[in-house]
Amino acid sequence: MKLPKNFGPQGFGGMMQQMQTAMARAKGLEEELANERIAIDKGPVKALFNGTGEIMKIAIDPSIVDPDDVEALEDLIVSAVRDGFNSATELRNAKVQGIMPNLPDIPGL
């Protein structure tokens, strides 16, 4: 049987040790991500997210509030929320990849 790439020099035992190390580091990942801050600036609409994708704050410049053009404001808010969530997802993926760089691709991890 051919072993997956980067399986480790000790075979299955090496992989298990890598998994245990990764799991220990992953335990603190949620807390670490919750302490991260991601600022999104869409000009008159600004949002602040944590690394888990939770929106912490949204600020809207009152000068752009036009009762005759609510759609433009809604579009800016949706865009800020989307960008914040996408940035948080990218941050999480990068941190997970940093925890498990040498493990074979295992579905669900």
N, C-alpha and C positions, 0 to 999 in steps of 0.2 A: 504494500500500500504506500502510495506516495503521500508524504506529509505536506500540508499547506505551507506556502511561503511564509517566512518569518515565524515558524512554529517554535523555534528555540532549540538550543543544543541538547537539552535533556528530554526532548520529545514531549510526551503527555505530562510528565511531572513538571517540566519547565513551563508548560502552558498553564498548568494549574497554579503554579506559584505566581505567574504573571497575572492570572485572573484574580487571585486573592489580593495581590498588591493593588490592582486596578479597583477592586471593589472597596478596599479600605479608603482609597483616594476619592472614590465616587460618593462615599457617604457624606463627605463635607461639601460636595459640589453644589447641592441645593442652597445651602447657607451662603456659600461663596457667591453664587449667582444672585441671591436675594440682596446681597450687599453691593453688587455692581450697579452703576447708574449709567443710563444711555439717554443722552439728550438729543431730541429731534427738533430741528428748527425749520419750519415751513414759512418763514417770514413772520406774518402776523399771528401765526398759530405755533405755539411751542409746546412740546410734551416731554415728560420725563418718565422713563420706564426703569424697572429694575431688570436684572439679567434673566429673570424667569419669564419676562414678557408682561408682567403686571404693570399697568399704568399707575404712576405715582402722582402725577400732576399734569394738568393741562392749562395753558394760559392763552387767552385770546385778546389781542389788541382791540380795545373798544372802538377804535376809529374805523375798523373794517366791518363793523356790524351794520348791515344795511337791510332793513326790513323788506326791501323790494328785491333783494338778491340773497336770500337765505341759502340757496343751493351752492353758491361759491364758498361760503363759510363751511357748509356741511362737507363739501369736497375736500377742503383743506384739513378738516378734522379727521376724516376717513383716511386721507393720505398720511397724516402724522401717525395715526394709530397703526396703520399697516406697516409703515417703515419701522416704527418702534418694535412691533412684534417680530418682523423679519430680522432686525438687528439682534434682538435677544435670541432668536433661534440660531442665527449664525454664531453668536458668542457661545451658546451652549454646545453646539456641534464642535467648535474649535477646542473647547475645554475637554469635552469627552474624547476627542481625537488625541489630545495631549496626554490624557490618562491612559489610553489604550493604543499607543502608536504601533506596537509590534504584534498585536494579536491578530489572528486571522479574522476575516469578516464573518461574524456570527450573527445571523438574523435575530432581531429583537434586542440587541445591545446597542 
